[in-house]
Amino acid sequence: MGTPRRLAVLFLMPALVLLGALVVYPIGYTLVRSLFDAGGSEFVGLGNYAEVFTDPDILVAVRNNAIWVAVAPTVATALGLVFAVLTERISWGTAFKLVVFMPMAISMLAAGIIFRLVYEQDPDKGIANAVVVGVHDTFAEASAYPGARPRPDGVLKPSGDGAFTAASPARPGSPADLALVGLPAAQLPEDARDAARAPAGDGVSGTVWLDFKPGGGGEPGVVDPGEKGLPGMKVEAVSGGKVVAEATTAADGTFSFPAGSTPRDAVLRLPASNFTEQYAGVDWLGPTLVTPSIIGSYVWMWAGFAMVLIAAGLAGVPRELLEAARVDGANEWQVFRRVTVPLLAPVLVVVFVTLMINVLKIFDLIYIIAPGSTQADANVLALQLYLSSFGGGNDQGVGSAIGTLLLLLVLPVMFFNVRRIRREGRR
């Protein structure tokens, strides 16, 4: 248009000054700072880089970054593609897109707080474990008396795997007193009644009760007035390592076996199923699952972003190509795989590369969601940069080296994106 070069430079100068002050100078300073020690006074050359590739914590961060780059953009892009294609076929697709895209309006900090609560270990607080525990307890019977145990000087002794077995064989006509403690009275079943001694009979019998009297008093190992029986307790008669008979306690804690059903050497055992702790759900933020759990929260936020961009690209796909494929006999899966996805390839690449760059600098979610005990297991380079420089490490030399490594990891993705944009512009 004949615009003088000086005039163009004049108009670009404010942007160039800001770009130099906010981008070029910090990058250059970081490169130089990475060659000095923690205090910045002694030149150490590549020593900080050597520490980056030998420090176990930083190597864990590199590994986790690789997992993030491989999993998070792929899953978010795939979900965005599925949502974009499926919502074209439903009348309430716009409302669905709005709901899926809404997490993008939430900051990373807020999303981290939300998912820290979602992954809370206590099922009464964390919705993830509330669902898991609810499903588990629907199909698996919960133990009746978690945490109960016999007295150290009582008849019952630990026999492995959480069970308790009597020290001597049971005798018909001599009721066994199987006392337990360690169970709060408030946790007793509603149908629990005052404990009673089992009547002597021809078969083996006995009583299982809570050997604790509210207010104190009573004799240890003896059924005292006011002490409660433990109804529903499973009692086994074991002979030669095999269960030969089973019984269940009544509301007053008494039980009995039919006469002749137990050999003379049979001992009474309370199986571990009576005492196992209640199922507490999944340890979402434990060392094993903390990284996949945080990736799940990231996908929840960014799948809507991918869906909107892919839906915009899908709107530009010529419908006659899709109809022609259907007329030629292709089913919907073949149309999707052979026509829709190839036509959307440029958009999918844009979304994938954008998410990859975003993932390389992920920090907020991990810092907020991962508890202190497993933060090292969920560590990534951006978080390690902060921890090394300001979060207690106070070594800005190593932090600058990590920042330089992050820059080197992002540069190939940026070059690829720039080349792709230029190729698109020449078409």
N, C-alpha and C positions, 0 to 999 in steps of 0.2 A: 504493500500500500504506500510505499515511499516514506515510511516513518523514519526519521533520523535515528541512527543507532544511539546517539547521546540521549535523546528523549526516551527511548526504550529503557536504557540503563537507569535513567532518572526515576522512572515509574517503578522499576524493579528494585531499586535501592532499599526502600524500607523493608521489603520482604527478605532481601539478601542479608541485611544487617541482623534482622531477627533470627533468620536461619543460621547465620554464623554464630550468633551469641548463644542460641538455645540448643543447637545441634552440633555444628562443626567444632566449636571450641570445647564443649564437654567431652566429645569423642577424642579429640586430640589430647586433652589433659588426662583422660582416663588411660590412654595408651602410654603416655609418659609416666603417669603415677604407678602403673603396674610394674615398672622396672625398678621401683624403690622399695625400701623396707616398710614396716608398719608405721614408723614415725615420719617417713618421707625424707629422711636426711641421708641415708646410705644407699648407694646404687647397688642393686643385687642382680641386675640383668634378668635372666629368665628363671631366677630362683622361685618367684611366686608362681610361675606357670608349672614348674616342677612340683610344687606343693599341691596345686590344683589337681594334678593327675596322679597323686600318691595319697592324698588325704582320704581316708575311708568315707567320711561324711560327704565330701564333695563328689566322690565316685558314686555314692548312692543317689545323690542329686542328679548326676548325669544319667544314670540308669532310669530314674523316674521320669526325667525329661524325655528320654527316648520312648518310654511307655506312653506318656501323654501325647507326643507327636504322632505316634502310630495309631493310637486308639481314639482319642477324643475327636479330632477332626473327621475321621472316617465315620464314626458312629453318628455324630451330629449331622454330617452331610447326608448320610444314608437315610436318617430319620426325616430330615427336611425334604428329601426327594419323595419319600413315601407319603408324607403328609401332603405335599403339594399336588401329587398325582391323584391321591384318593379324594381330596377335598373338591376336586373338579366334578366329581360324580354325585355329590350330596347337596341337598338344597340348603343345609345350614353350614356350608363350608366356610362362609365368611366369619360366622360366629366362632367356629372351631379355630380358624387361623388367628382370630383375636385372642382367644384363650391361650393358644400355644405361644404367641408372640409376647404376651404380657410380661413374662419374666425378664425380657430385655429392658423393661422400664425400671427394674430393680437394680440397685448398685451391687457390685461384688460383695461389699461389706454386708449389706442387708441379706443377700442370698446366703452368705456364709453363716450368719447368725441363724437364719431359718433352718438350714440343713444341719447345723450343730444340734438344734433341738430335734429335728427329724431323726437323727441317728443316735439320740440319747439312749443309753443302755437300759434304763428303767422303763419297762413297758407302760407304766402309768404316765410317762412324760414323752417318750419318743414314739411317734406314730409308726415308724418302720418296724420296731420291735413289738408294738401293740398288735399290728397285723400278723406278724410272724408267730407270736405267742398265741394269738387267737386261733390261727389255723392249726398250730401244733396241738393245742389242748383239745381241739375238736376231734382229732384222730388218735390222740395218745392220752391215756389216763394219768392224771397228776397224782403224785404221792400224797398220802394222807397226813403224814407227820414228819415233814422235812426238818432235819436238825435234831430230832429226838435221839437220846443215847441212854445206855444203862449206867447205873452207878458204878464207880470204879471197883467197889467191893461187893457188887451184886452177883447174882447167879449168871447173868449173861456176859459173854466176852466177845470182843470183835473177832470175826472169823474170815475176814477178807471180803473185798468187793462191797463193803458197806453193810454187810449182814452181821447179826449178833446171834450167837449160839450158846445154849446152856452148857455149863462145864461138865455136868454129869447126866446120865440117861434119865429119862422120865419114868416114873413108876405109877402104874394104875392104883387108884385109891389114895394117892398122895398128891393133891393139887399143887401145881407149880406156881410160884409167885414171881412174875416177870415184871420187875419195876423199871420204869423209864423216867428220865428227867430231861431237862434242857428244852422243854416245850412250854411256851407261855400259855397260861390258862385261858387267855383271851382267844387263842387259836384253836381251842378244842371244838369239835363238831357240835352242832346244836343239839344232837340227840344223845350226847354223852350224859351218862347218869352216874350217881355215886358208885364207886367201885365196890365189888362184893367178892368174897372168896368163893371159888367154884366148889360145888358140892362134890364130895368124894363119891366115886362110882367105880364101875368095873373097868372103864376106859381111862385113858390119860386125859387130864383136864388141868385147868389153871386160870390165872387172871393176868391180864396185861393192863397196867394202870399207870397214871401219872403220880409218881411218888412225891407229891408236893401238896401241902395243905395251905390254902390262902390264910395269911396271918401267922404262919409258922406252927411249930409243934408237930407231934407225931413221931413215930419211930421209923428210921430208915429201913426199907425192905419189908415193911409190914403194911397191910391194907388198913389204914386208919379211917375213921369216920370223916366225911367231908372231902376225901380224895376222889378224883374222877377216874372212871374207867375209860379206855381208849377203844371206842367201837370201830369196826371195820378193819382192824389190824389183821393181817394175814399171818398165820402161824403154820409152820411146816414141821413134820416129824421126819427126821433124816436118819437113815440107817445105811452104813456102808457107803456113804457119800451120795446116796440117792434119796430123793423125796418119796416117802412111802405113804404119806397121808397129809392132808391139808385141812385147815379149819379157819374160820373167821370169827373174831370176837364180837360179842353182843354189846348192847348199849352200856352195860355195866362192866365191860372188859373181860367177861368170862368166855371161855371156849372149852370145847371137849371133843375128843375123838371117839368114834365107836369102839366098843370093846373088841379086842382082837385085831384091830387095824394097825397097831404099832408093835414092832418087835421089842424084845426086852432091852436091846442095846440102842434103841432109837433115842435121839436127843432132839430137843425142841429148838427151832431156829426161827427168828424173825427176819425174813428176807429183806434185801436192800431196797426193794420196791416200796417198802413202807416209809423209807427215810430219805430217798433221793431229793435233792433240792428242786424246787419248782423251776421249770424251764424258763430261762431269763432272756431267750431270744438270741440274736446274732450279735457278735461283737463287731459292729460295723466299723468302728474307729480303732480296732486293734491293729497290731503290726501287719497282719495278713491282708485285711480288706480296706485299710484306710485309703490307699491310693485309688482303687476302683470306686470306692464310695464317693470320693471327692470328684472323680471324673464324671460320675453320675449326676452330681449337682451342676457341673459345668454343662453337660449335655442338656439338662433341663433348661438352662438359661439360653443356650445358643442354638438349639434345634429350631426355635422360632425364627431366628435370623436367617438360617439356611433355608427354611421353608419359604420365607417371603421372597428372597432373591431367586430361588428356583421357580417359584410360582410366576414371578415376573418373566423369567425366560420361557416358561412353558406357555405363557399367553402369546408369545411370538412364534410358536411352532405352527407351521401351516397345517390346518386341520385336514386338508385334502390328502396329505401324505398318510395320516393316520387312517383315514377312511379307505384309502386305496389299499393299505395293508390288510384291513379287515375284509374288504371285498375279495382280495386274493386268497382268503382263507386263514389268515393268521389269527390265532386266539389272542386274548388280552395280554397274557404274559409275553408272547412273542412280539406283539406290538410295543410293549413297554421296553423289552430288552433289545430288540433289533432296530427300533425306530425312535422311540422317545428318548432313551438314554443317549444314543449317539448325537441326536440333534441338540441335546442339552449339555453335551460335553464341555463346551466353552464356559458355560455358567457354573457347572460343577467344579471345574478347575478354579475359577475365581473364588468360589465359596471355600473350597478345600484349602487353597493357599492362604486366604485371609484368616481362616481359623488356625492354620498351622503357625502363622506369625503370632497370632494372639496367644496360642498355647505356649509358645517358647518363653513368653514373659509372664506366665501365670504366677501370681503371688498371693493375692487377697484371699482366695478361697482356702488355700492350704494354711495360711497363717491363722485364719479364723476357725476353720472346722477342725483341723488336726489338734487333739489335745497335746499337752506338753510331753506326756509319756510316749507318744508315737509320732511326734512331729519329725523326728529324725528319720523315721521310716517313710514318711510322706514327702521328704525334703525334695526341692527342685532348685535349679540354679538361681532363679531370681530370689527365692527365699534365702538361699545360702549366701548370696551376695549381700543381702541386708544383715544376716546374722554375722558374717565375717567382718563387715565394715562397722556396723553400729549396734548390733544386737548382742554385745558381750565379747565378741572377738576383738574388736578395736584394731583390726589389721586392714587398713584401707589399701594396702599393697595387694593382698590376696583378693580383696573385694574388687579392685580395679581389674585384676587378671580375669576374674570370673565374668565381669562386665564385658571385657574384650572377647572372651570366649563366646558369650551370648551374641555379640555383634557378628562374629565370624560364622556362627550358626545361622543367623538371620540373612546374611548377605546373599548366599546362593539362592534362597527363596525369593528375595527381592529382585535379583538379576533375572531369574526365571520369569517373574511377574512382569517386569519391565519389557523384556523381550516379547512376551506374549501380547502385551498391550500394543507394542509397536507393530507386530505382525497383523493384529486386528485392524490397526489404523491404516495399513497399506492396502487392505482388501477393498 
